[in-house]
Structure formats: C-alpha cells, structure tokens
Amino acid sequence: MWHIVQGITSLVEISDVKIDYETFRLHYTFTVGILLTFFIIVTTKQFVGSPIVCDHMVSVSPKVISTYCWIHSTYVIPKAFYKEVGIEVPHPGVDGTQDPKEFRYINYYQWVYFMLFFQAVLFYFPKWLWRTWEGDKMKMITKELDNALLPEEELKEKFKSITNYLVKTWKTHDSYAAKYFFCEFLALINVAGQFFFLDLFFDGQFQDFGIKVVEFFSSDQSSAVSGNVTVYVKGDPMIMLFPRVTKCIFRRYGRSSLIEVNDVLCVMALNVINEKIYLFLWFWLIALSFLTFLAVFMDWLLVVSPNTRIYTLQTRFYLVDEKLLKILVQKGSYGDWLMVDLIGQNIDHVLFSEIVSDVAKQLTDHSKLV
C-alpha cells in the first residue's frame, strides 16, 4: 500500500518547470490524486473486506450466497424508496414485489473501483498529450535561469542564448500554443463529458445527483437521528443511487429435485463509501467544469485581444517596463506571448526583465532595417 501511495504522489507531483497553467494542473494533480486515492480505498474494501453480506439458508454456505449475489448483481424496487421504513417496508427500496418488471438491477457496484481508475486515466490524458508534444522544450530553454546568483560568465552565456533563441524563432510559436490550447480544450470536454459518462454508468441517475441531495437535505424530508437509531426517510437520493440493502434471487435444487427460488436480502456495506465519494465528485466536477470553461474562454480572449495579453503580462511581471511588453505583443502573435509568459514564470524576474528589454530592442531594430 505504501508503494502504491508513493506511486500516486510521484504521478501527480507538479514539476519545477511550469509548462501550463493552474486550472489545467488541477486536472492532473488534485483530481487524479483524489480519484486514485478513492480507487485504493474502494479496491481495498472490495477485495480485502466484505463489500456485500447476504442472509443465507441453513443448508447453504453464506459465502456462496454472498459471492453469487455479488457476481450476478442485486436489485431494488424503485417505488419502495417512497414507502415508510419499518411500517410499509423493512428497508429503503425493499418490499414484497414479485413482478420482475418492477425490479431495478444494481450491477454497477462491481465496477466502481475500475470506473475510478478509468476516470483518473481520462483526467491525466490531456496532461500526457501536452507533455509529449511539449517535449521538455521549456525545461531546455529556461534551465538554471531561475537562479540569478549564477557565475557572471555563465549567466551572460545563458542570457545571450535565450534572447537569441526568442529573436530567431519569433512568430514561429503558434503551433506550440495551438497544441496547448487543444489540450486545455480537451480537458474541458473531458470534465464536462464526465457527467454524461457517469450518468450512463449509473443508469441515468448521476447528472442531477448533487441537486437532488441538496434539495432533499434542505427540505423537511431529510433523515433524522433518534438516539442511536437512524430513521430513514422516504426518497433519499443517496440511498436510491447506492442502496444499502438490496435483494437477490438465489435458485437451487430442493429435496424433491424441484427448483427452489429464494429471495435473499443483501447488505451493501461498500455503498456507504461509494455514496460519499460520488457526492464529492459531483460537486468537484461542477467546480472544475466552471474553472476550466473560464480558462478556455480566457485563452480565446488572449488570442483575439492583444490588449488582454499586455494587461496579463503587466500584472504578472510588474518589474518589466510596460512599453517593452507592448512592443513584444504588437510585434508577435499569441504563440509568442505564450512562450514569453511561460519563460517569465520559470526564470528570475529581474533576469526576465532584462531579456524582455533585449528582445524588444532587437525586434525594433530589425523592423527598422526592414
């Protein structure tokens, strides 16, 4: 387990070299981290603990029945969630209905651990794609330039190298920026698509899951606790999505070689954890979708508005003369702006101001010659 945790930490750690922005990092750091943590919790409980415990007949091993019901899925009666527990039904979603047409089979609980891992892969994919396309370019450009106390000769050499690179490659960075924009847009599609993906996985019950929970617990219907006894109230959306007690049909041969049909009750202990996990994820996906949409919108605004690019650089690099930043933006494209902005975030700001000054001067001199 410790090795697994170490592996997760190394996977989601933020590199010292910045090649992207804060919102994009939330996808492959915090989100991937919590998904893999939930994956470990659910997997440990599922394969080491007892995710399902079913009642049993005298002549049949309880392990046999529990294993059978786990493999073949259990079911609930949707209308029974709206009946009074202890009076009309013994547990939420469980009553004496025998009509199979009224059964709702719960077969996704076996796959929750796999779904969490698959979600983590989907959230990490845009980062993997961008890192592959980026190819450590920013790392090679800004290597050791975050330290202004380097020996003077070495500092001058690196300073000259980076200014020459920017001048020679000016107006050639649009493909670099387009690839990053695509990856950020891909992250937006992924986080928005998670709702439809999970809604399909949970049989159409996930899209408005958080809204239903908030409405339920903010109303007079919410469950109450009386002493040490939990009183279940009708229509709890968390229990409806992740039932704690379900039914299972177990068939076997009786003494007269006739098939006996046994209606078995199963306690789904793992669902107590699953409901909290996916309630948290619902709200986190909402917040992340909003932040990612704002980030993509900001990217679009930066592409079409040079003034926005200038303002962004001014707020981030206040040591640099505003006139120099205007020269860079006016004589470059969005790709050049992205390259300059990322370089500025990876090197010492005093050194960055000198680089901007030198690059602006060389671009101005070049335009005069032309």
PyMOL commands that set and color helices and strands:
alter all, ss='L'
color gray80, all
select helices_A, chain A and resi 2-12+22-48+62-72+78-82+100-102+109-134+137-142+152-168+174-201+209-217+237-241+271-304+306-316+322-331+334-346+349-369
alter helices_A, ss='H'
color red, helices_A
select strands_A, chain A and resi 53-54+74-76+104-106+224-226+229-231+245-253+259-267
alter strands_A, ss='S'
color yellow, strands_A
deselect
rebuild
show_as cartoon
